[in-house]
Amino acid sequence: MLVALAVAACATAADAVDRETAPFVIAYHCDRDGAIAVAYPAYRDAAHEPIRVSFEGRRYVMYSARSGSGARYVTRNNRLEWWTKGDGGFLAVPGYQPPVLDNCRPI
């Protein structure tokens, strides 16, 4: 058991180092069997590089935007947004409810 915990800790530390210097993709499962994949830039580049969202066979480039809490990304035309806070997120059309995808969690 102790060995398994040590291996898990090393894998987590390695993931953190890789994400600092290399882009990465997170697949999410959402309510109502929704799914989304988000390609994030390396953490060190996150302030000036966009994310790429894949949803229902389409790809969207989104840029960091002001948020009160968590991280928010919007398309250039501001027609779609991806919000994350902690491990969760949601995809929405700004100003409309309910979100397109809600309660998204990493797979």
LUMTINU-781154 format. One record per residue (C-alpha): residue in three letters; residue number from 1; x, y, z. Coordinates in nm, 3 decimals. Layout:
BEGIN
<atom res="ala" n="NUM" east="X" north="Y" up="Z"/>
...
END
This chain:
BEGIN
<atom res="met" n="1" east="0.000" north="0.000" up="0.000"/>
<atom res="leu" n="2" east="0.281" north="0.240" up="0.087"/>
<atom res="val" n="3" east="0.447" north="0.168" up="-0.248"/>
<atom res="ala" n="4" east="0.120" north="0.242" up="-0.432"/>
<atom res="leu" n="5" east="0.088" north="0.576" up="-0.252"/>
<atom res="ala" n="6" east="0.447" north="0.665" up="-0.338"/>
<atom res="val" n="7" east="0.392" north="0.579" up="-0.706"/>
<atom res="ala" n="8" east="0.072" north="0.787" up="-0.713"/>
<atom res="ala" n="9" east="0.251" north="1.082" up="-0.552"/>
<atom res="cys" n="10" east="0.531" north="1.062" up="-0.810"/>
<atom res="ala" n="11" east="0.281" north="1.046" up="-1.098"/>
<atom res="thr" n="12" east="0.100" north="1.351" up="-0.961"/>
<atom res="ala" n="13" east="0.426" north="1.542" up="-0.921"/>
<atom res="ala" n="14" east="0.531" north="1.446" up="-1.275"/>
<atom res="asp" n="15" east="0.196" north="1.563" up="-1.415"/>
<atom res="ala" n="16" east="0.238" north="1.898" up="-1.238"/>
<atom res="val" n="17" east="0.586" north="1.945" up="-1.383"/>
<atom res="asp" n="18" east="0.471" north="1.851" up="-1.734"/>
<atom res="arg" n="19" east="0.176" north="2.089" up="-1.717"/>
<atom res="glu" n="20" east="0.407" north="2.372" up="-1.617"/>
<atom res="thr" n="21" east="0.612" north="2.335" up="-1.935"/>
<atom res="ala" n="22" east="0.393" north="2.150" up="-2.188"/>
<atom res="pro" n="23" east="0.038" north="2.184" up="-2.325"/>
<atom res="phe" n="24" east="-0.213" north="1.924" up="-2.207"/>
<atom res="val" n="25" east="-0.567" north="1.803" up="-2.278"/>
<atom res="ile" n="26" east="-0.840" north="1.728" up="-2.025"/>
<atom res="ala" n="27" east="-1.153" north="1.533" up="-2.125"/>
<atom res="tyr" n="28" east="-1.464" north="1.610" up="-1.920"/>
<atom res="his" n="29" east="-1.791" north="1.423" up="-1.868"/>
<atom res="cys" n="30" east="-2.089" north="1.650" up="-1.801"/>
<atom res="asp" n="31" east="-2.453" north="1.622" up="-1.694"/>
<atom res="arg" n="32" east="-2.696" north="1.472" up="-1.947"/>
<atom res="asp" n="33" east="-2.413" north="1.257" up="-2.091"/>
<atom res="gly" n="34" east="-2.237" north="1.562" up="-2.230"/>
<atom res="ala" n="35" east="-1.868" north="1.552" up="-2.316"/>
<atom res="ile" n="36" east="-1.604" north="1.812" up="-2.389"/>
<atom res="ala" n="37" east="-1.228" north="1.809" up="-2.437"/>
<atom res="val" n="38" east="-1.015" north="2.112" up="-2.362"/>
<atom res="ala" n="39" east="-0.657" north="2.162" up="-2.479"/>
<atom res="tyr" n="40" east="-0.481" north="2.395" up="-2.236"/>
<atom res="pro" n="41" east="-0.146" north="2.566" up="-2.290"/>
<atom res="ala" n="42" east="0.139" north="2.502" up="-2.049"/>
<atom res="tyr" n="43" east="0.077" north="2.684" up="-1.721"/>
<atom res="arg" n="44" east="0.371" north="2.916" up="-1.791"/>
<atom res="asp" n="45" east="0.204" north="3.026" up="-2.118"/>
<atom res="ala" n="46" east="-0.156" north="3.042" up="-1.994"/>
<atom res="ala" n="47" east="-0.169" north="3.422" up="-1.962"/>
<atom res="his" n="48" east="-0.117" north="3.479" up="-2.335"/>
<atom res="glu" n="49" east="-0.211" north="3.152" up="-2.512"/>
<atom res="pro" n="50" east="-0.571" north="3.047" up="-2.595"/>
<atom res="ile" n="51" east="-0.737" north="2.719" up="-2.506"/>
<atom res="arg" n="52" east="-0.897" north="2.493" up="-2.766"/>
<atom res="val" n="53" east="-1.235" north="2.341" up="-2.689"/>
<atom res="ser" n="54" east="-1.375" north="2.040" up="-2.875"/>
<atom res="phe" n="55" east="-1.750" north="1.991" up="-2.845"/>
<atom res="glu" n="56" east="-1.994" north="1.799" up="-3.068"/>
<atom res="gly" n="57" east="-1.741" north="1.765" up="-3.350"/>
<atom res="arg" n="58" east="-1.651" north="2.136" up="-3.358"/>
<atom res="arg" n="59" east="-1.346" north="2.317" up="-3.228"/>
<atom res="tyr" n="60" east="-1.345" north="2.658" up="-3.067"/>
<atom res="val" n="61" east="-1.050" north="2.879" up="-2.980"/>
<atom res="met" n="62" east="-1.110" north="3.067" up="-2.656"/>
<atom res="tyr" n="63" east="-0.917" north="3.339" up="-2.481"/>
<atom res="ser" n="64" east="-0.880" north="3.422" up="-2.115"/>
<atom res="ala" n="65" east="-1.140" north="3.670" up="-1.991"/>
<atom res="arg" n="66" east="-1.217" north="3.848" up="-1.666"/>
<atom res="ser" n="67" east="-1.400" north="3.639" up="-1.408"/>
<atom res="gly" n="68" east="-1.508" north="3.693" up="-1.051"/>
<atom res="ser" n="69" east="-1.400" north="3.345" up="-0.949"/>
<atom res="gly" n="70" east="-1.225" north="3.059" up="-1.128"/>
<atom res="ala" n="71" east="-1.103" north="3.083" up="-1.488"/>
<atom res="arg" n="72" east="-1.317" north="3.203" up="-1.778"/>
<atom res="tyr" n="73" east="-1.247" north="3.173" up="-2.149"/>
<atom res="val" n="74" east="-1.451" north="3.317" up="-2.437"/>
<atom res="thr" n="75" east="-1.451" north="3.298" up="-2.814"/>
<atom res="arg" n="76" east="-1.344" north="3.614" up="-2.998"/>
<atom res="asn" n="77" east="-1.706" north="3.688" up="-3.088"/>
<atom res="asn" n="78" east="-1.811" north="3.628" up="-2.724"/>
<atom res="arg" n="79" east="-2.074" north="3.370" up="-2.828"/>
<atom res="leu" n="80" east="-1.945" north="3.080" up="-2.620"/>
<atom res="glu" n="81" east="-1.764" north="3.060" up="-2.287"/>
<atom res="trp" n="82" east="-1.592" north="2.791" up="-2.080"/>
<atom res="trp" n="83" east="-1.573" north="2.847" up="-1.703"/>
<atom res="thr" n="84" east="-1.368" north="2.637" up="-1.466"/>
<atom res="lys" n="85" east="-1.333" north="2.643" up="-1.091"/>
<atom res="gly" n="86" east="-1.139" north="2.372" up="-0.914"/>
<atom res="asp" n="87" east="-1.178" north="2.052" up="-1.116"/>
<atom res="gly" n="88" east="-1.521" north="2.136" up="-1.255"/>
<atom res="gly" n="89" east="-1.648" north="2.351" up="-1.537"/>
<atom res="phe" n="90" east="-1.938" north="2.445" up="-1.762"/>
<atom res="leu" n="91" east="-1.989" north="2.556" up="-2.121"/>
<atom res="ala" n="92" east="-2.237" north="2.837" up="-2.181"/>
<atom res="val" n="93" east="-2.370" north="3.098" up="-2.419"/>
<atom res="pro" n="94" east="-2.314" north="3.427" up="-2.233"/>
<atom res="gly" n="95" east="-2.638" north="3.569" up="-2.097"/>
<atom res="tyr" n="96" east="-2.845" north="3.253" up="-2.150"/>
<atom res="gln" n="97" east="-2.951" north="2.983" up="-1.903"/>
<atom res="pro" n="98" east="-2.915" north="2.693" up="-1.860"/>
<atom res="pro" n="99" east="-2.553" north="2.626" up="-1.963"/>
<atom res="val" n="100" east="-2.495" north="2.419" up="-2.278"/>
<atom res="leu" n="101" east="-2.296" north="2.173" up="-2.063"/>
<atom res="asp" n="102" east="-2.309" north="2.176" up="-1.683"/>
<atom res="asn" n="103" east="-2.133" north="2.003" up="-1.397"/>
<atom res="cys" n="104" east="-1.840" north="1.891" up="-1.613"/>
<atom res="arg" n="105" east="-1.579" north="1.680" up="-1.433"/>
<atom res="pro" n="106" east="-1.247" north="1.541" up="-1.560"/>
<atom res="ile" n="107" east="-1.265" north="1.181" up="-1.673"/>
END
